[in-house]
Amino acid sequence: MSRATRKPSAARKAEARPAMQQQAEIFRRSRRDRAAEIAQDYVETIADLTASLGEARVVDLARRLGVTHVTVNRTLARLRQAGYVNTRPYRAIFLTEAGYKLAEECRRRHKTVVAFLRSLGISEKVSEMDAEGIEHHVSPETLAAFERLLRKR
């Protein structure tokens, strides 16, 4: 039997298990992070629409986020279950207290990341675009470091 077709020994299998478990946890975390990122984008957009238009509707969310109304409705169902929004058929979408709190936290992180990137000499347009991705994944420790550095300037 060639080396390539030989089955792994019990010891090799045992060694591989923790690595597989670690990889699975990394993928689980990544999926949770993506779901959290979507929730954050939605509540932030709902808050913006409410502030600028007086209400947030499915059609407005779909346009602003570049998705279909079906996607918006599915996501709103998840946000309702998570306690971030209240919805009624043919009515506007309303953030709950938890939804407003999350939206404010997202805005704060976004502004901090944009300010940090701008302090590095990055253009406003690129800073805004890059912050949209970074804000969702930056750790509290890193965000605090950004804020400390910005206070020194």
N, C-alpha and C positions, 0 to 999 in steps of 0.2 A: 504494500500500500504506500503510495507516495505521500510525502509530507503534506501536500496541498489537500489531499482527500482524507487524511487522518482526522478522526473525531477528537475534539478537545478532551483533555483529561479532566477528572473531577476537580482537581486543584485549579485548572484554568477556568473551569466553569464558575467555581466559587469566587475566583478573583474578578471575573467579568460581572458578577451580579451587582456588587456595589457601584461599579462604573455605569451599568445599565440603569440602576436606580437613581443615581445622580443625574444621568442624562434625562431620564423621565421627569425628574423634578425640575430640571432646567426648562424643559418643554412645557410643563404645567404652569410654571411661573410666567413663561413667555405668553401663553394663552391668556392667563389672568391679566397680565399687563396690557395686552391688546384690548381685552374687554373693558378694562378700566379706562384706557385711552379713549375708546369710543364713547363711553358714558361721560367722560369729562368734556369731550368735544360737543356732545349734545347739550349738556346742561349749560355750558358756556354760551353756546349759540342760542339756546332758548332765552337765557338772560339778556343777551344782546338784542335779540328780536323784540322781546318785551319792552326793553328800554327804548329802542328806536321806533318801533311801530305800535307799541301799546299792547301787543299780543303776539304770541307765537303760534303759527298754524303749521299743519303737516306740510302743506305745499311750500311754505316759506323755508322750513327746515330742509326739505328735499332740494330746493334750489340752492340754498346757502351751502349745504354740505356736498352737493353734487351726487346725490343718490336718488333712488326712486322712492315714491310715496310708500310702496310696500316695505322697503327697507326701513324707512322711518317708523312705520307702524309696528314692525317687529321689534325694533330697538326701543320704542316707547313702552311696549309691553314689558320688556326687561327692566327698564328704568322705573316703571310703576311698581313692579315686584320688589325692586331694590329700595323703594321709598323716596325716589328723587323727583317724581312728577305725579301730577293728577291730570287725568284726561277724561273727557266725556265726548261721546259721538257728536260730530258737527260743531264742536266748540274749540276754543283755544286750548293750548297746553299750558299748564301752570306748574311752576316749580314748587316743591314743598320746602320747608325750612332746611331740610338736609340738602336739597337740590341747590338752593341759594348759597348755602355754606360751601358746597363743593365748587360751584361756579366762581365764588369769590376767591377760593384757594387757587383755582386754575388761573384766574386773572393775575393774582399776585405772583405766582410762579412764572407765568408768561412775561410779565413786566420785568421781573428780576433777570430772567435769562436774556431778554432783549437788551436791557441796560448793560449787562455784562458783555455781551457780544459787541455792542456799540462801543464800549470802553476799550475794546481791542482794535477798534478802527474798522470794523465790518460795517458795510453800508446798511442803511435802515431797511431796505427791501430784503436783503439777504438775511439780516438779523431776524426780521419778522418770520421769514420762511423757515429758517433753521430752528428758531425758538419753538415753533409749532410742533416739532418732533421732540426736541430736547426736553421741553417742559414736562412731558408725560413720564420721562424716564430718569430724570435727574433725582439723585437721592437727597434726602433732607440734609445730610452732611455736606454734600457738594453745594446745594442751594445756599446753605448758611455761609459757606466759604465765599460764594459769589457776593452775598449781601455784605459780608465783612469787608471785602475788597472794595466794593462800591462805596461804602461809608467812608473809607480812607481817602477817596478821591475828591 
